[in-house]
Amino acid sequence: MAKTEVILTHNILGLGGESDQVKVAAGYARNYLLPQGLAIPVSGANKRRLEVLRQRRAERESHEFNTMSELAKSITKLTCHVKVKTGDDGKMFGSVTNGTIADELKHQFDISLDKKKIHLELPIRTTGEHEIELRLHPDVKATLKVKVESLNPVAVEAEAAAHAEEKSAPKTEKRGRREDEAKPDAKAKKAEKTK
């Protein structure tokens, strides 16, 4: 296949960054990169334009780095609260994903963050506190504390208390019922048989 050299005017994932001079297939350059304005052909005039592109890229990257560094410092101090629905036994319905965390950051702290920058190995499936890694920039990483809370914690606590009370109540040996639940007629019949 015929290859041609072009100068990229925008970042293209898997190909290169702004102001990079790359070799690509002639059809790819002719049919996609050049009409979309993502690249310019290599020529004498465009090589002079290359310095302007490199300078603009350096300014943009330094601005992004400074912005993300400041954001990382402020995010490490925050705790994001996520409310989820749980069943009577305290187990969550569904899970908390990076999209959910991004939405809560926007809602609670007015921080717009792309969900791709929130790194979760697996979605969160339990309530409690979790530390999440944020990859804000190739050179900037931060951790965010996420507290997953139940929307109905009162029911969970009440059931846990009732369950503990049930375990502590004495049981009769024969049928496994508590004595206060045992039938009064059965006690009377038992007393008559022993006489």
N, C-alpha and C positions, 0 to 999 in steps of 0.2 A: 504494500500500500504506500501511496505517496504521503510524505510527511511535509508539513510546513511549519515555519516558526512564527509565533505571534507573541505579542506583549499583552498580558492580562491587565485589564483596567479595574477588575473587581476580584474579590476572593472567590475561588471556586473550589469547593470541597473535593479533595482527591486529585486536584490538578495543580493548584498553586495559589499564591496570594497576589495581591495587587502589585504591579510593577515587575512581576516575574516574567522572564522570557522562556517560553516552553515550546517544545515540539509536539504537535498534535496531528492527527489525520487531516488531510486536506478537506475532506467532506465535512468533518466535524467543525472545522474552522469556518468554512464557506457557508454551511447551512445553519449553524447554531451560534457560535461565538461572535462572529462579525455582525450578523443582522441584529442580535440582541444587544450589541454594544458592550459585550463582556470582554472583548479583546480588540486589538488593532494590529494590522500587519506590520512586520518588521521592515522599516525603511529608514532612510537617513533622517528625515524630519521627525519620525516617530521615536527614533533613538534619542533625539534631543529632548523629546517630551517625556522620556523615561525618567530623567532626573526629577522632574516636577512630580511625577507619580510616586517615586521613592520617598521624596520629602513629605508628601501628603500622607503616605502610608506610615512613616515614622511618627508623624505628629498624632495621627489617629491612634496608633498602638500605644503611645505614651499616655495619651488622654484616657484610653480604656483601662490601662494598668493602674493609673492614679485613682480613677473612679472606683474600680473594683477593690482596690486596697482599702479605701475609705469605707466602702460598703462592708467588707469583711470585718473590719474593726467594730462597726456598729452592730452587725448581725450576731457576733459572738456574745454580746451582752443580752440579747433578746431570748425570750421563751415563747414559742408559738403554741397556742392552745387549739387543739382540734377536738371538736365534739363529735362523737359517733353514736350510732344506735347500737344498743346491746340487748341481748336476751335476758331472761330472768336469771340465768346462771352466770351472767356477767361476760359472756362471750360476744365478740363483735360480729355484726352482720357486715360482711365484705371486708375491705382492708383500706389502709391509708396509703395512697400512692404519691409519687412526686408531683403529680398534677394537683392533688388535693392540698399538699403543702404549699405549692405556688399560689393557689387561690387564697389560702388562709393568710399568707404573707401580704398579698395585695389587699385583702379585706381588713386585717388587723393593723398593719403597719404602713400601708400604702407603698410597699416595695414591689415593683414590677420585676419579676425574675423569671427567666425562661425555665420551664420545667426540665429541660435537658441539662441544666447546670446543677440540679439537685440529684445527688448520687445515692440511690438506694439499691443495695444488692437484691433484696426481696422486699415486697410491700410489707408494711407494718400490720400485724394481725392481733396485737395485744394492747391493752390499755397500759398506761404508765408513762414514764419519761424515757425518751430515746434521743441519742445524739446522731445527727445526720451530717454527712459530709457534703459541702457545697464546693463545686469546682467552678469558680467564678471566671477564671482566666487561666491560661496554661501555667502561669507562675503564681497564681493566687488561689489558695484554698482556705476554707473556713468551716467551722462546725456550728450547727444550729441545734438548740435544744427544742425538741417537740414533745409536748405533753398531750397525750391522747386521753381524753376523759369521756366517760359515759354520759349520755343525755338523761338517763334515769338511774343515778347512783343510789337514790333513796330505796328503791325496790330491791336492789342488790344487797344493801346493808340490812334491810328488814328481813330478807330471806335468810341471810347468813346468821342473824341473831335467832330466828325461829329454828333454823337447822341445829344450832348449838344447843338451844333449849331442849329440843327433841332428843338429842343424844344424852343429855344429862338426866332426863326423867327416868325413874326406875321402871323396869319391865317385869311382868310376871313371868315365871319360868315356863309355864305350860304352853301358852299360845303367843307369847311375844307382845302382848298388849300392855299398855300402861295400866296401872291399877285404877286410876281415875276413869279410864275408858271401859274397864271390864263391866260386863252386864251384871246388874244387881240380882237378877233372877238366878244367874249361874252361881253366885256366891251362896244364895239361900239353898239351892238344891244340893250343893256340895256340903253344906253344914248339916242338912237332913240325912244325907247318906252316911256321914260319919257317926251319927247318933245311934 
